[in-house]
C-alpha cells in the first residue's frame, strides 16, 4: 500500500491510497468465501458454486462493492498512521479505481487539526464572583431537605399549588373520547406542569368531591398528531386533596436523619456545603470567561468536517445517556418533534466552543511546556482506587497505554487551565459597572458638544 497526501484549503487534506492488485484479488476471494453459501445456481449445491461461474453469470463486478469496502476498512487505518497527519474527522471516501487485475485506488478527504495563533493568555481579566452564603439560602436548603422527609396527609380544604390531588378524568375532542384520555385515581401534583398547560391551574381551589370541566388546547407540536392543536374537554372529579407535612427542625430530627447532634451543627454543615458548591461554580464560571476571552483573541481556521465530527460525538454521548434512562434517541426525536439536522443546528455553537477551547488549551500547554507525567497519571489512578475502595495495582492494570496517553493529554489541558487562572486578574462587577456609568456620563457631555454620528453594526477523528 502507498499513501500520497495532498493538502487542501481550510485545514483539509486528501489521502490517495493505492492497494496492490493482488490484495484486491485476496479481498474478492474473501468476499466470495463469505457469500458462497447464499448463492444458488441450478445444478450446484449452495456453497459449491465456483467463483468463476458466478462471475461469468453475474459479471465480475458482483463482488467489487463488498471487496472495496473490505479493503477500505483494512487499509484506511494504515494510511491514517502512515500519513503522519493529526486527523480530526471521519474520512469522506471516494473510490477512484476498482478493476480486477489493477491496483485498487481510493481517496479519503479528512480534516486536519488546525494550528492556533494564540493571542493574550496571561493576565486575563475575569469577573470576581461573590460566594458568600446568606442565612436565607441556608434556610431554603434546609427546607428542601425537610420536604424530602415530609409525609403526605389528606386535608379538608381547597387544593393549592404544591398539593397532590387524586383525580378521575375523561377527555374528549368534539365530543369524541380518545385513547389515553381517561384514568381513575391519578395522582397529580399541582404546579408540576406534568399535564397540558392550564389543566392544573383549573384544579387550584377545588375540594374533594368537586366535579370540574377542564378546558385545554393541545400544543401544535403535540406528539399525538391527531390531537395536535385541538381544543379538548376533560371531565374531572377530585377524589382527594393531599398536602405535604414537613417535620419540625429540632435536635431530635437532626439526630435521627443526619450525622450531627444538634441543629446548630447541622446548619453549619449546610452552610459549608453551599459555600463549597458556590466556590466550585464560581471557579468554573471564571475559567469559562477566561477561556472565552482567549479564544476571541486567538486565530484558528476550524474545518466544517471537524465541527461535524464533534456534533456526531455529542449526539452519540447524548444517545447513550438517554439509553441509560430507557429511552432511545429515535423515540426522543419523535417526542420532541426534532430531526437530526435541527438537533445538530442547536448543538453546533456548543460543539464549536468545545473545539476552540480544546485547541487553545492544547496550544497554551505546548507553549508553556505543560505535560501530563506518569506520576500524574498514577495520582489519578490512585484517586479512582480510593474512591472505589480498591487497591492501586488492581485499578492500574486495567489502564492500557492508549488510556494512559489520553489521561496525560487531559492532565496537560487541566494544567493549562490552572496556569491561565494563576495568571488571571479579578475585577469586581461593581467597579466595572461604575466605570461604565462614568464613561456613559462623559460620553453624554461630549454628545452635547458634538453632532451625533451614525454607527453600523457590524474532538480527534476516529479511524474507520
N, C-alpha and C positions, 0 to 999 in steps of 0.2 A: 504494500500500500504506500502511496505517496500523497503528500498534502502540500497544496500551494495556497498561500494566504494573500488575499487582496484587500487592502484597507479601503474602506468606503467613507463617505461623509458621515458626520454626526455620530462618531464612535461606533460605526457598524463595520463589520468585516465579512468577507466571503471566503469560505474554505472550499477549495476544489479537491475532492478526494477521488483518487483513481485506484481501483482494485484490480489486480491481475485477472486475466480471463479464466485461468484455472481455478481461482477462488469462486468466480461466478458459477463455473461448472459444478463445483462442490456444493454450492448453495442450492442450485437447481436440483441436484441429486437428493439433498436433504429434504427439500420440499416434496419431491416425488415420493420419497420413503414415508413421509408423514401422511400423504394424501392417498396413497395407492389403495388402501383398504376401503376407500369410499368411491373408487372408480369402478364403474360397471360397464363391461363390454361383452356382447353375446359371444359365447364360446369360451369365456375365461371366468374362473372363479375370482371373487373380489380379492384384491391383494396380489393377484398373479398376472395382471395385465402388464406387459413390458412397457417401459417408459417410451421406447422408440415408437411403439404402436400408438400410444396415447398422443404423442406429439404429432404423428402423421395424421391422426383422425381429427384432432382439435387445433393443430398448429403448434409450433414450438413456443409460442408466447403464453401458453396455458399456465406455465409455472413462473413466468417472468415477474409478475407483480409481487408474489409472495417471496420469491428469491431475492428481489431487490430490497424489500422491507427487511428480510432476514440479514442481508449484508449491511444495510444502514444501521440496524440495531447493533451489529457486531463491530463495525468499523468506525462509526462516528466517535465512540468513546476514545478510541486510539488516536483519531485525528484531533480530538479535543486536547489530549495530553501533548501530542506532537507539535501542535500549533504554537504552544507557549503563550497563548493569549489568556487574559483573565476574562472569561466569557460569563456574562451576567444575564443570559436569556436562554430560552429554548430555541433550537435552530429552526429556521424555515428551510425545508429541504426541497430541492428540485433535482429530478433525475435527468442527466444530460445524455447518457448513452447506456442502453441496456440491450445488448445484442449478443447472441450466442457466438462464442469464439473471439469476442473482442473484450477489452477491459471494461469493467463497469465503472462509470463515472457519475458522480453526483456532487451537488454543491450544497453547502449549509451556510445560510446567512445568519449571523449572530450579532448580538450587541456586546460591545467590549467595555470593560469598566472605565469610566471617564477619569481623566486627570482633573484634579481640583487645584485651582489657583486661589489659595487662601487669602482672605482679607484679614482684618484685625481680629485677633482671637485672644489677645492678652489685654487685661484691663477693661473688659466688657462691663458696662453698667447695667445692673439689674435692680428691679424694684424691691425695696425692703418690705417684708410682709409681717404683720403683727400676728404672733402666735399665742397671744395671751388668751387664757380660757376664763370666761366670766362665770360667776355663780349661777347665772341663769342657764348657761349651757350645761353646767353640771346637773342642775335640777332637771333639765329636759332629757338628758341622757339617762338619768335615774328613772324618770317617768317611763321611758321606753322599756327599760328593764323590768319595771313593775308590771307593765302591760303584758310582757311575755309570761309572767306568773299570775296574771289575772284569771279569775274564774267567771264563767258566763252564767248570769242569773236571769230568770224570767221577770219582767217588770210590767206593772199595770199602769202604763202611761203611753202617750203618743211617741211614735218612733222618731229618733233623731239621727243625724249623720253619725256614723261610727257604730250604731246599733246593728244587730243581726236580726233580720225578720225571717220567719218561717212562712213561706207563701205557696199557694197553689196558683197556677196561671195557665191560661189557654189563649193562644194568639191566633188572629185571623187577618187576612188581607181581602178587602172587598167581600167580607162575609164568608170567605173560604178558609178553613183551618189548614195549616201547613205542617209538614213534618218537622219535628224538633221544637215546635212552639208550645208544647204542653208539658207540664210537670206538676208533681204534688210534693208538698213538704220540702221545697227547695230552700236552702239556707242562703240568704243574700245579705252581704254587708253593705249597708247604705253608705254611699260616698266612695265605694271601691272602684266605681266605673267599670265593673265587670259585665254590665249589661249595656244595651244600647243607650246612647245619650238621652237624658231626661227621664228614662224609665225609673231610676232610683229616686230622682227628685220628687216624683209624683207620689211616692210612698212615705216621704217625710211628713210627720204629723198624723199619720194613721195609727189606729189602735187594733189590738187583737179583735177579730170578728168583723172588721170593716171589709166591705167589698168595693173595689175601685176599678173604674175603666181607665186604663193607662193608654194614652195615645202617643205613638212614636213614629218616626220615619227611619227606615233602614238607610245606611250610608250608600252613596252611589257606587263605592268600591267594595260593597259587602261581598264576602266570599261566596255566598249562595246567589248566583246571578239572577235567579227568578224572583228574588226578594229585593234586589238592589234598587234603592231609590223609592221603594213603595211605602205608603202610609199603612200602619198596622194598628190594630186594636188588641190589647191584652186585657182579658177579664181576670182580675187578680183578687184573691181572698187572702187576707192577713190572718194567719193562724196563731202567731205568737210573736211577741217582741222581746228580744233578749239584749241585755247590756253587759258590758264588762265591769266587774267589781274588782278594783285594784286592792292589793294587800296594803296594810299600813307599814310605812317605813319606820321600823324601830329596831332596837338591838336584837330582839328575838328573830325578826325576819332576816336580818343580816347574818346572824349566826347560822340560821337554817339553810340559807341559799348561797352563801359565799364563804370564802376562807377567812373572813375578817370577824372580829369580836364585837365591834360596835359601829354605829352609824358614821361617826367621825372618820374612822379608819377607812371605811368603805368609800366615803365621799372623797377622801384624799387620793385613793387609788383611782377612782373615776376621773378626777381632775388630771392626774399624772398620765393616764392613758389617752385622754383627749388632747393633752398638750403634745404628747409624742405623735399622735395622728396629725395634728396641725403642723408640727415641725416637719414631718415627713412630706406632707402635701406641699408645704412652702418650699422645701428643698427641691422637689420635682418641678414646681412651677417656675422657680428661678432658673433651674437648669434649662427648662424648655425655652424660657425667654432669652437666655444667653445664646443657646444654640441657634435659635431663630435669627438673632442678630448677626451671628457669624455667617449663617447661610446667605443672608441678604447681602453681606459684604464680600462674599466669595463668588467665584465663577466656575461653572461646570456645565458641560453640554450633555444632558441626560437623554439617551435614545428612547424612543417610544417603546421599543421592544423590552427594555429593562423595566419600564413602568408597568407594562402589561404582565410581565413575569411576576412582579411584586403583587399586583392585584390578584392574579391567579393563586398565588401562595396564600394571600389573605383570605380568599374565598375558601380554599381548602381547609385552612385553620378554623374558619367560622363553621364550615360544614361538619368538621369533627366535633366542635363544641356543641352544635345542635344535636348530633348523633348521640352524644352522651346524655342528652335530655330526652332521647327517644323520638326526635323529630328529624326527618330527612330534609336536606336542603331544597329538594324539589317541592315538598309539601310547604315549606316556609315560603317559597316563591309564590305558590298558588294562594296561600293565605294572605300574603301582603299585597298581592297583585303586581309584584315586581318581576322584571325579566333580568337575565344575567347581565345584559347590556346596561340597564338602568341601575342595577346594583353596582356594577363597575364604575359607572359615572359618579355614583355617590361616594365611593371609597377612593376615587382617583386622587383627590387632594391629599388624603392621608398616606396613600401609597407613595406619592411623590415626596412628601415630607419625610417619610421613613428613609427613603433612598438618600435624600440630601443630607439628613442627619448622620447617617452611617458613613457617607463619603467624607464629610468634613471632619468627623471624629477620627476616622482612619488616617486622614491626611495630617491632622494635628499630632496623633500618636507617632506617626512616622517622622514628622518634623522635630519632635521633641525627644525622639528615641525611647518612647514608652512601649514596653513589651510585656507580654504575659510570660512568666517563667515557669519552670517545672515546679518550683516551690510554691508559686501562686496557685497552680492547678491542684497541688496536694492540699493546700489550705482549703480550697473549695470542696474537694472530696471529703476532707475531714469535717467540714461543716455539715455536709449531707449525712455523713455517718452518724454524727452526734444527734442531728435532728431525728433520725430514724432509729436511734439506739442500736447501731450496728458497728461492727469492727471496721477500722480503716481499710485493712487489706481486703476484706470481703467486698467493699464498695469499689476500691481501686482496680481490682481485677476485672470489673465489668466495664471499665472505661477504656475503649480501644484508642489507637493512635489518631484516628480521624476526630474522635470526640475530644481528645486532649488538645489537638490543634484548634478545634472550634472554641474550646474553653480559653485558650491562650489569646485568640483573636478578640473574644468578648472581654477578657480582662484588660487587654490593651485599650479597648474602647472605654471601659469604666475608668481607667487611669486618665484618659484624655479628658473625660468629664470632670474628674476631680481636679485636674490641672487647670481647666478653664475656671472653675469656681474658686479655686485657691487664689487665682489672679484677678477675680472679678471685683467690682466695686458696687456697694449697695447705695441706693438713693431712695429716700422716703417719698411716698406718693404725695404727701402734703407739701413737701418742698417743691416738687415738680409742678403741682397744681398752682402753688403760689407764684412760681416763676412764670407760668403760662398767663396767670392773671395780670402780672406786672407787664409782660410782653404785650398782652392784649390792650392794656391801658395806654402803653406807649404808642402802639400802632394806631389807636383811636385818635390820639393827639396829632400824630403825623398826617392822618387822613384828613383832618380839618384844614391842614395847611396845603395839601396837595390834591389835585383832581384824582378821582377814582380811576383804577386801572382794571381792565377786564382780564381774567385769567382763564386758561384752558386746563381741563383735567387730562391730564394725560392717562433586593435580596440576591447571591451568585446563581448563575444559571446551572440547572442540573443537567447531567448527561442523559441522553435519550435511553 
